[in-house]
Amino acid sequence: MESFEGNDDQEVWFGLEQEFTLFNLDQKTPLGWPEGGMPSRPQGPYYCSVGPENNFGRMITDSLYKACLYAGITISGTNGEVMPGQQEYQVGPCVGIDAGDQLMMSRYILQRVCEDFQVYCTLHPKPIVEGEWNGAGMHTNVSTKKMREEGGLEDIKQAIYKLGAKHAEHIAIYGEGNELRLTGAYETASIDQFCYGVANRGASIRIGRDTEAEGKGYFEDRRPSSNADPYLVTGKIMGTIMEDVDVPAIAPMDKETA
């Protein structure tokens, strides 16, 4: 892709967080849910959880993790997600277009693992629209060599301002059905508004507390949906932040507890 050409000296790292939702073979009942009903407890205890009453699908993520390591995928972690039956794994950091290669291969491996366990897996960003449940995304973590060096926080902010100026263009290629997920609720920002903040899960772009404290590091684009094309997402981000343009500064949102 053109966006990745001529920027090797920038050493752009991507870390992709792939969320997905597991269903029984009826494709209607998420793992851990009663057939035709909803869990008796609201979301909260399922995130990064342990115990059979909280975590549904660990056998999938554990098997996926081992298979990805065997295949040479740079998989860096797994965790249970906020909605019961929802899981996540992380790929990266990878340099440039390699992030898309590795994420696409990991999705194939995920489907093969789910086949072995006879569990249906969907990457739809909002598979359950009724009730108080989170959707699924592909949060994309980004840093350049300058962002990782002393004073890199200013480079991060400049990149965020550029992303804000092209918000609509990014949303257009950030996945199908994303309007069902990006509502401004359930740890998302509104699809119609761009914002950023430190440790703010309700922002379009989040800067981590460690990055702010150290004055360097990376940022997280929380807008891409779980079914987004990783080549389009990483390529669009790369192209936008590498542009030599002047854009207006954007005031950060208030900090929230992560």
Buried (B, 14 or more C-beta within 10 A) or exposed (E): BEBBEEBEEBBBBBBBBBBBBBBBEEEEBBBBBEEEEBBEEEBEBBBEBEEEEBBBBBEBBEBBBEBBEEEEBBBBEBBBBBBBBBBBBBBBBBBBBBBBBBBEBBBEBBEEBBEEEEBBBBBBBBBBEEEEBBBBBBBBBBBBEBBBEEEBBEBBBBBBBBBBBBBEEBBEBBBEBBBBBBBEEBBBBBBEEBBBBBBBBBBBBBBBEEBBEEEBBBBBBBBBBBBBBBBBBBBBBBBBBBEEEEBEEBEBBEEBEE
